[in-house]
Amino acid sequence: MRTRRFGPGAVSAVALALALSLSPAAASAQDATAPTVQQIQADVNSGHAALRAGRAAEAEPRLKRAAEGAAALWGDSSPDAGRITILWGNALEALGRHKDAEAAYRSALASLERAVGSDSPEAALALNDLGGALVSQGRYGEADAVLRRALRLRLAVLGPTDEATLITLNNLAVALKHLGRYEEADARHAEILSARLAASPRDDDAVATTLNNRAGVLVLLGRAAEAESALREAVRIRERLYGPAAAPTAQSVAQLAGALAAQGRLEEAVAMQRRASSALDSAGAPAIERAAASGALGEFLVALGRNDEAEPILRRTLALRESALGANHPETATAYSLLGDLLLSSGRPAEAEAALREALARRERALGPDHPALLADLFLLAVAVGESGKQEEAVRLLTRAANLAETSLPERHVDRIGARANLGAALAAARRPAEALPMLRKAGDGLVAELSARAGLDKPARERLRGYRYVYRLNVTAAWDRASGL
């Protein structure tokens, strides 16, 4: 059975699988001009071993050769060809080739539907992985529909507490989170947690993983105090299982730092993040995990105004990500973005602009020009060029961001509303008040309406609502003053 573990923010790229055992029917269908069954099995076994070891670049050509050989030997209606193609898709995802992975999963799904039926557990497996590939491309609405179909199949065949069902349920929660449907995402995580607690000892790593995942959504809901409680339990579980300085423990500690930061407890967050970063360094964790920890530490230091201390940390983050992932990986782009944000807050807009242009270009190359992950890059770059006096370019960048948000996010998504607010502010700064004022009013009304629904949840949510209202009034006042010639 394949298992997938997910972090709080995104679908994991790599799924583990047991080595494929080819069916007797497939093994008997030998064709002298096609690869032998033994060659296919050898490629599957060695490719799968490389994938499990994190060597996706080594695994991908072997699994591709096996998938193509299986299709040539047994035809495109073979269940074995479908199973191998899913493994190939896993390797493509691990390499960040999400469109190629999508194509592999669609091909596998078609083979499996023809061979074993559209309501089979294996069709659900292909649908689950297809949904993950769609999430990775920012196609959250499509992913939602695909994952709901996978979930229906798994519930019908496997039941609500089977591990495979819980994996799909978690995938669905990730899609819902990206769609801004945080309450629904939290409800899915609560279902997973309930099932895990019923089936496992409380001190089980799967319980800790679920607590981590749910905490990420609770922070977005403005329920950071609840997230903190969940993460302290995850840390306790992992300390008991692995020890206080182990890498899995450090991952939960790092998330706990984020929950503390969300409550404005930045000094505590810095101390907690230093603990996580030191543990990951000492454990020899993969460079990407060490980079994530140092990047978060740098962000917290910037928020505290300790830019001189943060800058070398963020430059180390960039070096780690570029060496481990390459120039055009989304996480490398994020490292440039973090550095650019620091340079902005340090009053160095020209340097910030150069870093932020790199961030945008690299993320575009990695994800394409229409991925909603570009929204933050467009906003920060617009701020940088605006501070350099290039107001019309800032307007163009934020117009692109607003258009991208409208085509990729639901109407009430806070990032879509915020993109309109940002554009309205840029139009006001560019002395185009007639365009700015209605946009700011619409965005302000949307922000207030969206946050008012959450304002009864806790004090941080109420404080954010007051902040949005205050900024909205300032922006509308500025646009009105310019409209009046003041």
C-alpha positions in Angstrom: 0.0 0.0 0.0 1.4 3.4 -1.0 1.5 6.0 1.8 1.8 9.7 1.5 2.8 12.1 4.2 1.9 15.7 3.9 3.3 18.9 5.4 1.1 21.8 6.4 1.3 23.8 3.2 1.4 21.6 0.2 1.0 18.2 -1.2 4.1 16.0 -0.8 5.7 15.3 -4.1 6.9 11.7 -3.4 4.7 8.7 -2.7 6.2 5.5 -1.5 5.1 2.1 -3.0 5.8 -1.5 -2.6 7.7 -3.1 -5.4 5.4 -4.1 -8.2 4.6 -7.8 -8.6 3.4 -8.4 -12.2 0.3 -10.4 -12.6 0.6 -14.0 -14.1 -1.6 -13.0 -17.0 0.7 -10.1 -17.9 3.8 -12.3 -17.4 2.4 -14.8 -20.0 1.8 -12.2 -22.7 5.4 -12.2 -24.0 6.2 -10.5 -27.3 9.6 -11.2 -28.8 9.9 -7.6 -30.1 9.0 -6.0 -26.7 11.1 -5.7 -23.5 11.0 -8.9 -21.4 9.0 -9.2 -18.2 12.3 -9.6 -16.4 13.6 -6.3 -17.8 10.5 -4.5 -16.8 10.5 -6.0 -13.3 14.2 -5.0 -12.9 13.5 -1.4 -13.9 10.5 -1.2 -11.6 12.4 -2.6 -8.6 15.5 -0.5 -9.1 13.4 2.6 -10.0 11.2 2.2 -7.0 14.2 1.7 -4.7 15.8 4.9 -6.0 12.5 6.8 -5.6 12.3 5.7 -1.9 15.8 6.8 -1.3 15.0 10.3 -2.7 16.9 9.8 -5.9 14.1 10.8 -8.3 16.5 11.8 -11.1 17.8 8.2 -11.1 14.4 6.6 -10.7 12.5 8.5 -13.5 14.2 7.1 -16.6 14.0 3.6 -15.3 10.3 3.9 -14.4 9.6 5.6 -17.8 11.3 2.7 -19.6 9.3 0.2 -17.5 6.0 2.0 -18.2 6.6 2.3 -21.9 7.7 -1.3 -22.0 4.7 -2.5 -20.2 2.4 -0.6 -22.6 4.2 -2.0 -25.6 4.1 -5.6 -24.2 0.6 -5.8 -22.9 -1.3 -2.9 -24.5 -2.9 0.3 -23.1 -5.6 -1.7 -21.2 -3.2 -3.5 -19.0 -3.6 -3.0 -15.2 0.2 -3.6 -14.8 1.0 -0.9 -17.3 -1.3 1.4 -15.3 0.3 0.6 -12.0 3.8 1.2 -13.4 2.7 4.4 -15.0 1.6 5.7 -11.6 5.0 5.0 -10.2 6.5 6.9 -13.1 4.2 9.8 -12.3 5.5 9.8 -8.7 9.0 10.2 -10.0 8.0 13.0 -12.3 6.3 14.8 -9.4 9.4 14.4 -7.2 11.3 16.2 -9.9 8.8 19.1 -10.0 7.5 18.1 -13.4 3.9 18.3 -12.4 2.3 18.6 -15.9 4.2 15.5 -17.0 3.1 13.8 -13.9 -0.5 14.8 -14.6 -0.3 13.2 -18.1 1.1 10.0 -16.6 -1.7 9.8 -14.0 -4.4 10.4 -16.6 -2.8 7.7 -18.8 -2.7 5.3 -15.8 -6.3 6.1 -14.9 -7.5 5.3 -18.4 -5.6 2.0 -18.4 -7.0 1.0 -15.1 -10.5 2.0 -15.9 -10.5 -0.1 -19.0 -8.8 -3.1 -17.2 -10.4 -3.2 -13.8 -13.3 -0.7 -13.9 -13.8 3.0 -13.0 -14.9 2.1 -9.5 -11.9 0.0 -8.5 -9.5 0.9 -5.7 -6.7 1.2 -8.2 -8.7 3.9 -10.1 -9.0 5.7 -6.8 -5.2 5.5 -6.4 -4.7 7.1 -9.8 -7.3 9.8 -9.0 -5.6 10.5 -5.7 -2.3 11.1 -7.3 -3.8 13.1 -10.2 -5.4 15.4 -7.6 -2.1 15.9 -6.0 -0.5 16.9 -9.3 -3.3 19.4 -10.0 -2.8 21.0 -6.6 0.9 21.3 -7.3 -0.1 23.2 -10.5 -2.4 25.6 -8.7 -5.5 24.1 -10.3 -7.3 23.7 -7.0 -10.9 23.6 -8.3 -10.1 20.7 -10.7 -8.2 19.0 -7.9 -11.2 19.4 -5.6 -13.5 17.5 -8.0 -10.9 14.8 -8.8 -10.2 14.2 -5.1 -13.9 14.0 -4.2 -14.3 11.3 -6.8 -11.3 9.4 -5.3 -12.7 9.8 -1.8 -16.1 8.4 -2.8 -14.4 5.4 -4.3 -12.2 4.8 -1.3 -15.1 5.3 1.2 -17.2 2.8 -0.8 -14.5 0.1 -1.1 -12.2 0.6 1.9 -14.3 2.5 4.5 -13.7 5.7 6.4 -10.7 4.6 8.5 -8.5 2.9 6.0 -5.1 4.6 5.5 -5.7 5.1 1.8 -9.0 6.9 2.5 -7.3 9.1 5.1 -4.5 10.0 2.5 -7.2 11.1 0.0 -9.1 13.0 2.7 -5.9 14.9 3.5 -5.2 15.7 -0.2 -8.7 17.1 -0.3 -8.1 19.2 2.8 -5.0 20.7 1.1 -7.0 21.6 -2.0 -9.7 23.2 0.1 -7.2 25.2 2.1 -5.8 26.6 -1.2 -9.3 27.5 -2.3 -9.7 29.5 0.9 -12.3 27.1 2.3 -10.6 26.9 5.6 -13.5 25.7 7.7 -14.1 22.8 5.3 -10.4 22.0 5.3 -10.3 22.0 9.1 -13.3 19.7 9.2 -11.5 17.2 7.0 -8.4 17.3 9.2 -10.6 16.8 12.3 -12.1 13.7 10.6 -8.6 12.3 10.0 -7.5 13.0 13.5 -10.5 11.3 15.0 -9.9 8.2 12.8 -6.2 8.1 13.7 -6.9 8.4 17.5 -9.4 5.6 17.2 -7.1 3.3 15.4 -3.6 4.1 16.9 -2.0 4.8 20.2 -2.0 8.5 21.0 1.8 8.5 20.8 1.9 7.6 17.1 3.7 9.6 14.4 0.6 9.5 12.2 -1.3 11.4 14.9 1.6 14.0 15.2 1.5 14.4 11.4 -2.2 15.0 11.4 -1.9 17.5 14.3 0.8 19.4 12.2 -1.5 19.5 9.2 -4.5 20.7 11.1 -2.5 23.4 12.9 -1.6 25.0 9.5 -5.3 25.5 8.7 -6.1 26.7 12.2 -3.5 29.5 11.9 -5.2 30.6 8.6 -8.6 30.6 10.5 -7.1 32.9 13.0 -7.2 30.2 15.7 -3.5 30.3 16.4 -3.9 29.5 20.1 -5.6 26.2 19.1 -2.8 25.6 16.6 -0.3 26.1 19.3 -2.0 23.6 21.5 -2.1 21.0 18.7 1.6 21.5 17.9 2.7 21.3 21.5 1.0 17.9 21.5 2.8 16.9 18.2 6.1 18.0 19.7 5.4 15.9 22.8 4.6 12.8 20.8 7.7 13.1 18.6 10.0 13.9 21.6 8.7 10.6 23.1 9.2 8.7 19.9 12.4 10.1 18.5 14.0 12.4 21.1 14.0 16.2 21.5 16.7 16.8 18.9 15.5 14.5 16.1 14.6 15.8 12.7 10.8 14.8 13.0 10.6 16.6 16.3 12.3 19.6 14.8 9.7 19.7 12.0 6.9 20.1 14.6 8.9 22.6 16.6 9.3 24.7 13.5 5.6 24.7 13.0 5.1 25.6 16.6 7.3 28.6 16.0 5.0 29.7 13.2 1.9 29.4 15.5 3.7 31.6 18.1 4.6 34.2 15.4 0.9 34.3 14.3 0.0 35.3 17.9 2.6 38.1 17.8 5.0 36.2 20.1 7.9 36.8 17.9 10.7 36.5 20.5 9.3 33.1 21.5 9.0 32.1 17.8 12.7 33.0 17.2 13.9 30.9 20.1 11.7 28.0 19.0 12.8 28.3 15.3 16.5 28.4 16.4 15.9 25.1 18.2 14.4 23.6 15.1 17.1 24.9 12.8 19.9 23.7 15.1 18.4 20.2 15.4 18.0 19.8 11.6 21.6 21.0 11.0 22.9 18.5 13.7 20.8 15.7 12.4 22.1 16.2 8.8 18.6 16.7 7.5 18.2 17.3 3.7 19.3 20.7 2.6 15.7 21.6 1.7 14.5 21.0 5.3 17.4 23.0 6.7 16.7 25.8 4.2 13.0 26.0 5.2 14.0 26.3 8.9 16.6 29.0 8.3 14.2 30.9 6.0 11.5 31.0 8.7 14.0 32.2 11.3 15.0 35.0 8.9 11.4 36.0 8.4 10.8 36.2 12.2 14.0 38.3 12.6 12.8 40.7 9.9 9.5 41.0 11.6 11.4 42.0 14.7 13.4 44.6 12.8 16.6 42.7 13.3 17.6 42.9 9.6 21.3 42.8 10.0 21.0 39.5 11.9 18.5 38.1 9.4 20.3 38.9 6.1 23.1 36.3 6.4 20.6 33.7 7.4 18.4 34.4 4.4 21.4 34.4 2.1 22.3 31.0 3.5 18.8 29.9 2.8 19.1 31.0 -0.8 22.5 29.1 -1.2 21.0 25.9 0.3 18.0 25.9 -1.9 19.9 26.8 -5.1 22.5 24.1 -4.5 19.9 21.4 -3.5 17.1 22.2 -5.9 18.5 24.2 -8.8 17.9 27.7 -10.1 14.4 27.3 -11.2 12.7 25.5 -8.4 9.7 27.2 -6.6 11.6 27.0 -3.2 14.6 28.7 -4.8 12.2 31.5 -6.0 10.9 31.7 -2.4 14.4 32.2 -1.1 14.9 35.2 -3.5 11.5 36.5 -2.4 12.4 36.4 1.3 15.7 38.2 0.6 13.9 40.8 -1.5 11.4 41.4 1.3 14.3 42.0 3.8 16.0 44.4 1.4 12.7 46.3 1.0 12.3 46.6 4.8 16.0 47.7 5.0 15.3 50.7 2.7 17.2 49.2 -0.2 14.6 49.2 -3.0 17.0 48.8 -5.9 18.6 45.7 -4.5 15.2 44.4 -3.5 13.9 44.9 -7.0 16.7 42.8 -8.5 16.1 40.0 -6.0 12.3 40.1 -6.5 12.6 40.1 -10.3 14.7 36.9 -9.9 12.0 35.4 -7.6 9.2 36.1 -10.1 11.2 34.9 -13.2 12.3 31.7 -11.5 8.8 30.9 -10.2 7.3 31.5 -13.6 9.8 29.1 -15.1 9.0 26.5 -12.5 5.2 26.8 -12.4 4.2 28.7 -15.5 2.7 32.3 -15.8 -0.7 31.5 -14.5 0.0 29.9 -11.1 -1.6 31.6 -8.1 1.7 31.2 -6.2 3.0 34.2 -8.3 0.7 36.6 -6.5 3.1 37.3 -3.6 6.0 37.8 -6.0 4.0 40.3 -8.1 2.9 42.2 -5.0 6.4 42.5 -3.5 8.0 43.5 -6.9 5.2 46.1 -7.3 6.1 47.5 -3.9 9.8 47.7 -4.8 9.3 49.4 -8.1 6.7 51.8 -6.5 9.3 52.8 -3.9 11.7 53.5 -6.7 9.1 55.9 -8.2 8.0 53.6 -11.0 4.3 53.9 -10.2 2.9 52.9 -13.6 5.0 49.7 -13.6 3.6 48.9 -10.1 0.1 49.4 -11.5 0.9 47.0 -14.4 2.3 44.3 -12.0 -0.7 44.6 -9.7 -3.2 44.6 -12.6 -1.6 41.3 -13.6 -1.9 40.0 -10.0 -5.6 41.0 -9.8 -6.4 39.3 -13.1 -4.5 36.2 -12.0 -6.4 36.1 -8.7 -9.7 36.4 -10.5 -9.0 33.5 -12.8 -7.5 31.2 -10.2 -9.2 31.9 -6.9 -12.9 31.9 -5.7 -14.7 35.2 -5.4 -14.5 35.4 -1.6 -10.9 34.3 -1.3 -9.0 36.8 0.8 -6.1 36.8 -1.6 -8.4 37.7 -4.5 -10.0 40.5 -2.5 -6.5 41.7 -1.4 -5.2 41.8 -4.9 -8.0 44.3 -5.8 -7.1 46.3 -2.7 -3.4 46.4 -3.7 -4.3 47.5 -7.2 -6.5 50.2 -5.9 -3.8 51.5 -3.6 -1.3 51.5 -6.6 -3.8 53.4 -8.8 -4.2 56.0 -6.0 -0.4 56.4 -5.7 -0.2 56.8 -9.5 -2.8 59.7 -9.2 -5.5 57.8 -11.0 -8.2 58.3 -8.3 -11.3 57.8 -10.5 -10.1 54.2 -11.1 -8.8 53.7 -7.6 -11.8 54.7 -5.5 -14.4 52.2 -6.7 -11.8 49.4 -6.6 -10.8 50.2 -3.1 -14.4 50.4 -2.0 -15.3 47.1 -3.5 -12.2 45.4 -2.0 -12.7 47.0 1.4 -16.3 45.8 1.5 -15.2 42.3 0.6 -12.4 42.2 3.2 -14.7 43.5 5.9 -17.4 41.0 4.9 -15.0 38.1 4.8 -13.3 38.9 8.1 -16.5 39.8 9.9 -17.6 36.2 9.5 -14.5 35.2 11.5 -14.3 38.1 13.9 -16.1 36.2 16.6 -13.5 33.4 16.6 -10.7 34.9 18.7 -8.8 38.1 19.5 -6.3 37.9 16.7 -9.1 37.6 14.1 -10.8 40.7 15.6 -7.5 42.6 15.5 -6.9 41.8 11.9 -10.4 42.9 11.0 -9.8 46.3 12.7 -6.5 46.6 10.8 -8.1 45.9 7.5 -10.7 48.5 8.2 -8.1 51.0 9.1 -6.0 50.5 6.0 -9.1 50.5 3.9 -10.1 53.9 5.3 -6.6 55.3 4.7 -6.6 54.1 1.1 -10.0 55.4 0.3 -9.2 58.8 2.0 -6.0 59.0 -0.1 -7.9 58.3 -3.3 -10.6 60.8 -2.4 -8.1 63.5 -1.6 -6.4 63.1 -5.0 -9.8 63.0 -6.7 -10.5 66.4 -5.0 -7.1 67.8 -6.1 -5.9 68.0 -2.5 
